[in-house]
């Protein structure tokens, strides 16, 4: 996968995107990341990339010209842009489903904004607008890092265990079940007997039930949206009746 990032602060990405899982994906050439400072493409004599909004108002807006020229350069250099993603509070909420969708793409281009907002004409070059939630960041860089991390870990061969991603919270439609490691008894807190039984079917059933219970307790909205199996309907009735 190719990922291009347009930012006024490309140095923010050098550490996070060269470390841990992302860094290993780059080393394995599964991932090719390039950073572009779109200030390098401004035609303004003072290297400004922002200006006051027409009609007045607070704050400054990113100008269209530096973004357009930076995108043109990336497109020529990389033989395309793929999906062009704008980090914007008004965008579609980014979630696991969106990460799975983006992980199928061969190329992604992120535009990280700053200041009060964008010249609306920038959005003519955008295919997707995303938001991490109902809050505002000082810039799009942190949001882009989150999206890249969530997306790249879903690429084949990025995670060491191919079963890790499908079993994650949200991928299965439920929160992840509780997990334990050694020792079996830590300060009187013991690992559930079923996990020590060696009975893989019972372990799988226990994990599914625990995941369902946890989701019901913490994210009931996910249960409401889920198409329940016959067994899950029985679990739900018991939970609603207070019989776990």
N, C-alpha and C positions, 0 to 999 in steps of 0.2 A: 504494500500500500504506500502511495505517496501522500504526504501531508505537507501543505504549505501554510505558513502562518504570517500574516501581515500585522505588524505591531510597531508602535513607537518605542517599545521597550523589549526588543528581542533578547536582551541579556537575561530577562526574567525566566526564559525557557531553557537556558543552557544547562543548568544544574538538574532540574526535575526531569528533563527529557533525555538526559544522558545517564540516568541512574536507574537502578532496580530493573523491573520488568521491561519498561520502555527502552532503557539503554541496551538491554540484552537483545531486544527485538531489532534495534538498529544494527547492533554488531552482527546479528545473523542475517542481515539484509532482508528481513521480512518487512521492515519499515524504513522509509526514506523520508526524513524530515528536513525541510529547508525553511529558514527564517528570512523575512524581508522587512527592513525598516522602511515604511512608506514615506518617511520624511525625506529619504534619499531621492524621491521622485517629484517633490514639489518644485514648481517653477517660481515660487515666491523668493524674492531677493533675500529676505530675512529667514528663510527656511520655515516659514509658518505653514501649518497644515490646517489651521482653524480660522474661523472668522465669526463676526457677530451675525445673529439671525436677522433676516429681513423681517420687518414688522415689529422689531424690538423683542425684548424678553431677556431672561436671565441666562448667563452662561454663554459658552461658545460652541459652535458646531464644526465637526470635521468637514472639510471641503471635499467635493467630489473629485477634483483634478488629481491630487496625489494618489488616491485610491484607484482611480481608473488606470492611471499610468503604471502603477505598481502591478495591478492585475494583468495588464497587457504584457508587461515584462515577464511575469511568471508564466503566463500562457504560452508565450513564445519559447521560453527556456525549457518548460516541462511538457511541451506538446499538449497542453490542455490545462483546465482548472478543476475538472470534476465538479462535485457539488460545492457551491460557494456558500459558506455559513457565516451569518452575521450574528454576533452575540448582542442581544437586545432584550430589555425587560418585557417588551410587548410580544416576544416570540413564543413559539410553541414550547411548552414545558419539556425539558429534556428528562428522559427516564430510560429505564432498561430497554424498553421496546425500541426507542429511538437509537440507542447505542447498537443494538443488534442490527437495526436497519442500516446504519452508517458503516458497520463492519463489513457489509457486503460490497461496499464501493471500492474501486481501485484507487481513487484519488479524492482528497478533501482539501478545501482551501478555507482557512479561517480568517475573518477580518475582526481584529480586536480594536474596539473603539475607545475613546477617552472623551473627556469634556462632557458637555450637556447632552450631546446627541450627534446625529448624522444629518448631513444634507440628504434630503429624501431621494435625490437622484442616484445616490450610491446604491439604493435597493434595486435599481434596474439591473445590476450585475449580480444580484444575490438569488440563490435558489432556495435557501432555507434560513429562517430566523429562529433562534433558540434562546430560551431563558432557563436558568437553573432554578428559578422560584420567585416568589413574591418579595424580592429584596433587590437593592441596587448596590453594585460594586463600583469601585473607582475606575475600573477599566475592564475590558474583556479578556485580559490575559489569564486570570485565575479561572474564569469560566471555561476558556478554551482548554486549559490544562486538564480540568476535570473531565470534559467531554472526550479529549484524546485518550486519557487513561482508561475511561470506561469502555471506549470503543476498541482500542488496540488490544486490550487483554482478551477480547473475544476472537481475535484472528487465530487461525490454525497455527499450532506449534509455538504460540507465544507463552502460554502457561505450561508448566512442566507436566501437569496432570490434565489430560484432555477432558476428564469428567468434572473438573473444578468449575468451569464457567456455567454449564447447564444446571448445576446444583446450587448456584448462588441464589441468594434472596432475590425475589422479583422475576428471575428467569423462569422459574417453575410456576409462577403465579402465587406463591406462598413465601413467607419469610423462612429463612433457613432454620433447620432444627438445631437443638443444642448439641455441642460436640465436646469431647473430653480427650485428654491424653494422660500419660503416666505422671504420677503414680495413681493407682486405682483408688487409694484412700489418702486424701490430703486433708490433714487436720480434722479428721472425722467426717469430711464431705466425700461421699463415695460415688463412684461411677455407677450408673444404673446397671443392674445385673444383666439385663438383656444384651447390653453391648459387650459383655464378657462371655456370652454364651456360645459364640461361634455359629449360631443359627442365623444365617444371612437373611432368610425370609422374615423371621421375627424382628430382626434388626431393621430391615427395610420398612416393615409395617409400623414399628415404634417410631422411626424417624418421620414417616409421613404423618402419623397422628400428632406428634409433637410439633411439627411444622404447622399443621392446621390449627392446633390449640394456640400456638404463639401468635399466629396471624389473626385469629379471632380476638385475642386479648389486646393486641397492639394496633392492628390495622384492619378493623372490621369492614372497612370500605372495600378491601381487596376480596373479602369473602362474598360480599354483596355482588361484585362484578363477576365472580367465578362461576363457571358451569360445573356444578357439584356432581360428583359421582354418587351412586346409591349409598356407599359407605360413608362418604363425607356428609351426606344429608342426615344420616343417623348420628354422626358425631356432633353436627350442628344442633340437632334437637336436644341432645344431652347437655351440651354447653349452655344452651338457652334456658334449660331447666335447672342449671346449676349442678348437673351430674357429669363430672369430667371422666 
